[in-house]
Amino acid sequence: MTAAMTTATATAMGPPTLGADLPRDLILTTVHDGPFEAGGVGTFSVDVTAAPGFAGITGPTEVTYLFPSGLTPVSASGAGWRCRIAAGTVGCDTREPAAPGFQLPRITVGVAVSRNASGTLTASGRAVHADRAVQDRTGRAAPGAEGAMETGPAPATVASSVQIVPATPRPG
C-alpha cells in the first residue's frame, strides 16, 4: 500500500484578535497507510513542525485530531506526548521544544475501521502552540493572560482523506 500525505500550513481559526496579525508558526502534516479495509485497522502519523522563519517551538503544543464515524481511534502515542482518546477524538500535548524547520516527535494513531465503512472518510486535525511570552515559568497563563491558547499564534490545520475498500473474503 502507498502512504498518502496531506500537508497544511497554519491557518487562522475563527476571527483574529482586532488589529492582530497572527503569526504562522506551525506546519501540521498527516500520513496514513491507506487505503483501509472495512473491518480492518489502519495507522495515521501526525507531525508538527516549527515553520521556517519562526522562532521555534518552546512549548506547550497541543494537537487535536477528529475522526469521522467509521474510523475509531484505539491507540495514540508519541515520544514526549501525553495522549488521550475520547469519543472519536485524539488529543495530545507536549512541552518538547523544536528549532525552526525541525519537527516534534511523531504522533502515531491506530484506528479500527468499521465493517460498514465505505467510500472516502476524512479526518481533521488542529495544532496550536501557546505564546510563551504570556506564560509564567510553570507553563500556566501569566496573570492577566488567560486564554493564551486562543489569542496566541494561529493554529495549523489539516484534513486527511482515506479510501475505504471492501473487506477481502477469507477462505473458509
Summary of the structure (lengths in Angstrom):
residues: 172
radius of gyration: 17.6
end to end distance: 25.1
largest distance: 66.5
contacts: 528
relative contact order: 0.28
helix: 4%
strand: 49%
